[in-house]
Amino acid sequence: MNESASRKWIVKTGKQDVLTFQDAEIRKMKECFNSLDDDGSGDIGIDELKEPLIGLGFATSLDEVQKMVEEVDDDGSGCIEFPEFLNILSNSGGDPNGSAAEMTKFFKQLSQGKIGSEDMSFSMFVQKSRRRHLMNSLVGCKNSPEKKKGQTIMKNLKK
């Protein structure tokens, strides 16, 4: 039984809660993946991932992005295909407060329409988020978590 047939059977039998992502979430994540795939190659390289992951605060450095890719890169190409992208998003590393868990939560909320907008591409959403972090870092309330997060992200983007 292939994966698609297995997923359909699981949903048909009312056991969809065992699935990491629902079909609608996967479709939205595929849109995000495709928007990250700048060269249309069908996979995403570290250079295509570093800005969004660091800009959204899910990674602090190029080395951290590379480590994420290496953990799921099944063929050793240094790039990830869509199934590997889903593996990154579904692997919270056992730490419910870690950056991988934050990233999973972010993409689930995005795919469920809780954040972002139907009218806005993922790339535009990343740019909007970066601007918000920049504004928080510059004019946010002193010692607020938003200001500190914004300052950290801006510092990490400069590296």
C-alpha positions as CSV (number, residue, x, y, z in Angstrom):
1,M,0.0,0.0,0.0
2,N,1.5,3.4,-1.0
3,E,1.6,6.3,1.3
4,S,-1.4,8.1,-0.3
5,A,-3.5,5.0,0.0
6,S,-2.4,4.5,3.6
7,R,-3.3,8.1,4.5
8,K,-6.8,7.7,2.9
9,W,-7.4,4.5,4.8
10,I,-6.3,6.1,8.1
11,V,-8.7,9.0,7.5
12,K,-11.5,6.8,6.3
13,T,-11.3,4.7,9.5
14,G,-11.4,7.8,11.7
15,K,-7.8,7.6,12.9
16,Q,-6.5,10.8,11.3
17,D,-5.3,12.0,14.7
18,V,-2.3,9.6,14.3
19,L,-1.1,11.6,11.2
20,T,1.5,14.3,11.9
21,F,-0.1,16.5,9.2
22,Q,-3.5,16.5,7.6
23,D,-3.8,16.6,3.8
24,A,-4.7,20.3,3.7
25,E,-1.7,21.1,5.8
26,I,0.6,19.1,3.5
27,R,-0.8,21.0,0.5
28,K,0.0,24.4,2.2
29,M,3.5,23.2,3.2
30,K,4.1,22.1,-0.4
31,E,3.3,25.7,-1.4
32,C,5.8,27.0,1.1
33,F,8.4,24.5,-0.1
34,N,7.9,25.5,-3.7
35,S,8.2,29.2,-2.8
36,L,11.6,28.4,-1.1
37,D,12.8,26.5,-4.1
38,D,14.2,29.5,-5.9
39,D,15.7,27.6,-8.8
40,G,12.7,25.3,-9.3
41,S,15.0,22.2,-8.9
42,G,12.5,20.3,-6.7
43,D,14.8,20.5,-3.7
44,I,15.9,23.2,-1.4
45,G,19.6,23.9,-0.6
46,I,21.0,25.4,2.5
47,D,21.3,28.8,0.8
48,E,17.5,28.7,0.0
49,L,16.7,27.8,3.7
50,K,19.1,30.0,5.6
51,E,17.3,33.4,5.2
52,P,13.8,32.2,6.1
53,L,14.9,29.9,9.0
54,I,17.2,32.5,10.5
55,G,14.8,35.4,9.6
56,L,11.9,33.7,11.4
57,G,14.1,32.8,14.4
58,F,14.1,29.0,13.9
59,A,17.9,28.9,13.4
60,T,20.7,31.1,14.7
61,S,23.4,30.4,12.1
62,L,24.2,28.9,8.8
63,D,25.8,25.9,10.7
64,E,22.5,25.3,12.5
65,V,20.6,25.3,9.2
66,Q,23.2,22.9,7.7
67,K,22.8,20.6,10.7
68,M,19.0,20.5,10.2
69,V,19.4,19.6,6.6
70,E,22.0,16.9,7.3
71,E,19.7,15.3,9.9
72,V,17.1,14.6,7.3
73,D,19.0,14.5,4.0
74,D,18.6,10.8,3.1
75,D,20.7,10.9,-0.1
76,G,23.6,13.1,1.2
77,S,23.0,15.7,-1.6
78,G,23.1,18.7,0.8
79,C,19.6,19.5,-0.4
80,I,16.2,18.4,0.9
81,E,13.3,17.2,-1.1
82,F,9.7,17.7,0.1
83,P,9.4,14.5,2.1
84,E,12.6,15.5,4.0
85,F,11.2,19.0,4.5
86,L,8.2,17.4,6.2
87,N,10.6,15.4,8.3
88,I,12.2,18.6,9.6
89,L,8.8,20.0,10.4
90,S,7.6,16.9,12.1
91,N,10.7,16.3,14.2
92,S,10.5,18.5,17.3
93,G,13.6,16.8,18.7
94,G,11.7,15.8,21.9
95,D,12.0,19.4,23.2
96,P,8.6,21.0,23.3
97,N,10.1,24.4,23.7
98,G,13.0,24.0,21.2
99,S,13.3,25.7,17.8
100,A,12.2,22.6,15.9
101,A,9.0,22.4,17.9
102,E,8.5,26.2,17.4
103,M,9.0,25.7,13.6
104,T,6.5,22.8,13.6
105,K,3.9,24.9,15.5
106,F,4.5,27.8,13.1
107,F,4.0,25.7,9.9
108,K,0.9,24.0,11.4
109,Q,-0.6,27.4,12.2
110,L,0.3,28.7,8.8
111,S,-1.2,25.7,7.0
112,Q,-4.4,25.9,9.1
113,G,-4.8,29.6,8.2
114,K,-4.3,30.8,11.8
115,I,-1.4,33.0,10.7
116,G,-0.6,34.5,7.4
117,S,-3.0,35.1,4.6
118,E,-4.4,33.3,1.6
119,D,-3.5,36.4,-0.5
120,M,0.2,36.4,0.7
121,S,2.9,34.0,-0.6
122,F,5.1,32.4,1.9
123,S,8.1,34.5,0.7
124,M,6.1,37.6,1.3
125,F,5.1,36.4,4.8
126,V,8.7,35.7,5.7
127,Q,9.7,39.3,4.5
128,K,6.8,40.8,6.5
129,S,7.9,38.8,9.6
130,R,11.5,40.0,9.2
131,R,10.3,43.6,9.0
132,R,8.2,43.1,12.2
133,H,11.3,41.6,14.0
134,L,13.4,44.6,12.7
135,M,10.8,47.1,14.0
136,N,10.6,45.3,17.4
137,S,14.4,45.3,17.7
138,L,14.6,49.1,17.0
139,V,11.5,50.5,18.7
140,G,10.1,47.7,20.9
141,C,9.6,48.2,24.6
142,K,12.8,48.0,26.5
143,N,13.6,44.5,27.7
144,S,10.4,43.0,26.1
145,P,10.7,39.5,24.7
146,E,9.7,40.8,21.3
147,K,12.5,43.4,21.3
148,K,15.1,40.8,22.5
149,K,13.9,38.2,19.9
150,G,14.1,40.9,17.1
151,Q,17.6,41.9,18.2
152,T,18.7,38.3,18.2
153,I,17.3,37.6,14.8
154,M,18.8,40.8,13.3
155,K,22.2,39.9,14.8
156,N,22.0,36.4,13.4
157,L,21.0,37.6,9.9
158,K,24.2,39.8,9.8
159,K,26.4,36.8,10.4
